[in-house]
Amino acid sequence: MTAVLAMSLTLFVYHLLIFLMILPALCCPAAAKFCAYVHDGFWGGKFLIICAFFIAACFIPQSFYQVWAHICRVGSLLFIIVQSYFLLNACYSLNENVMKAVNNNTCA
């Protein structure tokens, strides 16, 4: 169980770092090329960073992972709620478009 939590922590930190590295592209167009390079390339280095942080995360005390597990549960619940909203919104939009097509007799 600790290995799963260590990997989730590792990937959370990795994606947070990538997000922070590509964030300057929003306000500074000159940084867009560097941000695109960081986001789209450097795969070997990214793999090594993830492996190194996973190994380091295995040395974090077990008590931290008990708290991290609760944080992950809350984050998962929020993620499911947001995804449910988007799925429901997409279904309503699809239904509206289908009903417009049916009412206009554009369906064959």
C-alpha positions in Angstrom: 0.0 0.0 0.0 2.8 2.4 0.8 4.3 1.9 -2.7 1.0 3.0 -4.3 0.9 6.1 -2.1 4.6 6.8 -2.8 3.9 6.6 -6.5 0.8 8.8 -6.2 2.9 11.4 -4.3 5.7 11.1 -6.8 3.4 11.7 -9.8 1.5 14.5 -8.0 4.8 16.4 -7.4 6.0 15.7 -10.9 2.9 17.0 -12.5 2.9 20.0 -10.2 6.4 20.8 -11.2 5.6 20.5 -14.9 2.6 22.7 -14.4 4.7 25.4 -12.7 7.3 25.1 -15.5 4.9 25.7 -18.3 2.8 28.4 -16.5 5.0 31.3 -17.7 3.8 30.6 -21.2 0.4 32.1 -20.3 1.7 35.6 -19.5 5.0 35.7 -21.4 4.9 34.7 -25.1 8.7 34.7 -25.2 8.8 31.8 -22.8 6.4 29.7 -24.9 9.1 27.9 -26.8 10.9 26.9 -23.6 7.7 25.8 -22.0 6.7 23.7 -25.1 10.2 22.1 -24.9 9.7 21.2 -21.2 6.2 19.9 -21.8 6.7 18.0 -25.0 10.3 16.8 -24.8 13.0 15.8 -22.4 11.4 12.3 -21.8 14.5 10.6 -20.7 15.2 13.2 -18.1 11.6 13.1 -16.9 11.7 9.4 -16.5 14.9 9.6 -14.4 13.3 12.4 -12.3 10.3 10.3 -11.6 12.4 7.2 -10.7 14.6 9.2 -8.4 11.7 10.8 -6.6 10.0 7.5 -6.2 13.1 6.0 -4.6 13.3 9.0 -2.3 9.6 8.8 -1.5 10.1 5.3 -0.2 12.1 6.8 2.7 9.3 9.0 3.8 7.9 7.8 7.2 4.7 5.8 7.2 2.8 8.4 9.3 3.0 10.8 6.4 1.3 8.4 4.1 -1.6 7.9 6.5 -2.3 11.6 6.0 -1.6 11.5 2.3 -4.1 8.7 1.9 -6.8 10.9 3.3 -5.8 13.8 1.1 -5.9 11.4 -1.9 -9.4 10.3 -0.9 -10.7 13.8 -0.8 -9.0 14.7 -4.1 -10.5 11.6 -5.7 -14.0 12.6 -4.5 -13.6 16.1 -5.9 -12.3 14.7 -9.2 -15.3 12.4 -9.5 -17.7 15.2 -8.8 -16.1 17.5 -11.4 -16.0 14.6 -14.0 -19.7 13.9 -13.3 -20.6 17.5 -13.9 -18.8 17.5 -17.3 -20.3 14.2 -18.3 -23.8 15.4 -17.3 -23.2 18.7 -19.2 -22.1 16.8 -22.3 -25.2 14.5 -22.2 -27.5 17.5 -21.9 -25.7 19.2 -24.9 -25.9 16.1 -26.9 -29.6 15.6 -26.1 -30.3 19.2 -27.1 -28.5 18.8 -30.5 -30.3 15.6 -31.2 -33.7 17.1 -30.4 -33.0 20.1 -32.6 -32.1 17.7 -35.4 -35.2 15.6 -34.9 -37.5 18.7 -34.8 -35.9 20.0 -38.0 -36.3 16.6 -39.7 -32.6 16.6 -40.5 -32.2 13.0 -39.3 -32.5 10.4 -42.0 
